[in-house]
Amino acid sequence: MTQETGLLIIGAIALLYAAFARRLTTSVLTGPMLFLILGWLLAEMNVFQLGGAEKALHILAEITLVIVLFSDASIIDIGALRRRHVWPQRTLLLGLPLAMLLGTLVGIVLLPDWPYWEVALVAAILAPTDAALGQAVVTNPAVPRRVRRALDVESGVNDGLTLPAVLLFGGLSVGELHQVQDQNWLLFTVWQIGFGICIGAALGWGGGRCLAWARNRGFSAAGYEGIALIALAGLCYLISDIAGGNGFLAAFAGGAGFGATQDSRDHQLREFMDSEGTILTLGTFLLIGLALVPRAVDAISTPVLCLIGASLFVVRPVAIWLSLIGTDASGPVRLFIGWFGPRGLATVLFALLIVDQIESLPHREVIVAIATLTALASALLHGATAAIAARRFGPRLDGAE
């Protein structure tokens, strides 16, 4: 099969997906699952050169991560989150750290030869969730609105909250290998995190104020806000990177600063994420299947499979259950929220980010394989159960409205 035929297949699948997208939301097949498997099949048929696919993946992954972090942060209403959304507060402030802690403890047992900080790094990479893999739950009116909102808010915020931990544990992993430079690595990582956040927040707030000023005077139009979103996200990343901060954290902080200046964040910015953002996300899943899944499958081992299973079936559900103790969330609600925390784009992109930045990590290839296989398993399991669970169990979540 030639590359032209492969591109023809991708184009045809994309067209069919767009044509039947609404019907697919009620089926066991999701967009990320479809494009991930499509990429894997094309890789097995040797349609494309894997070297070229890997280069394309790294470029698209960085662009997608910058825009997703900025966009997710820009639609967060901090005031409403503090006042009304008790469940997301608990899952983010308690559940997320608990997931990292439990994941680290499980990893120490399953990967006894690994350095502790590297195990903690893997736990942090596997912590963020991706609502795109369970979209049938987030958008299905059969599921109580409060449950959907809790899942949606959590998945939009936890990737940005997890990133500092990923960078910190990555830096400490390297410091553990070169103990004389422990303090230098720690200071460098903390500087990157703090400086990136400060630069991003300032640029995002300033850019948002400029855009609001132009719109109020009739110089701009709402339909062009997507362009401003991309441009401002790119500026936050590039300026922070040039100045010595972390560009990805700057993008997240920039999105939060930008969102604080906007009155219509829930409408226009959501529209952007549902269109242009979806294209980038599905394209990245395609390249993950094409470039990473075949190599990750070859790296399967019993400890890796046990770690992935524990992450999906034990770590996240237990962390969420414990974090919601003392709230009005019933047992079924806790189980539902705990299960529908699929691992996807952020998990794989964080793994790629950290191995690109820190070449001396001793288990860098295995880390990418674990992240890739977790996303693959999550795409299949959560994607296949999302529509069914929303229909059959959503109406039974009493008291969640």
URMO-V448813 format. One record per helix or strand of 2 or more residues. SS is the DSSP state (A for helix, B for strand). FROM is the first residue (numbers start at 1). TO is the last residue. If there is no record, write none. Layout:
BEGIN
ss | from | to
SS | FROM | TO
SS | FROM | TO
END
This chain:
BEGIN
ss | from | to
A | 3 | 19
A | 21 | 24
A | 31 | 44
A | 50 | 74
A | 78 | 83
A | 86 | 110
A | 116 | 125
A | 131 | 138
A | 145 | 177
A | 179 | 216
A | 222 | 243
A | 247 | 259
A | 265 | 274
A | 276 | 298
A | 302 | 323
A | 331 | 339
A | 345 | 357
A | 364 | 392
A | 394 | 396
END
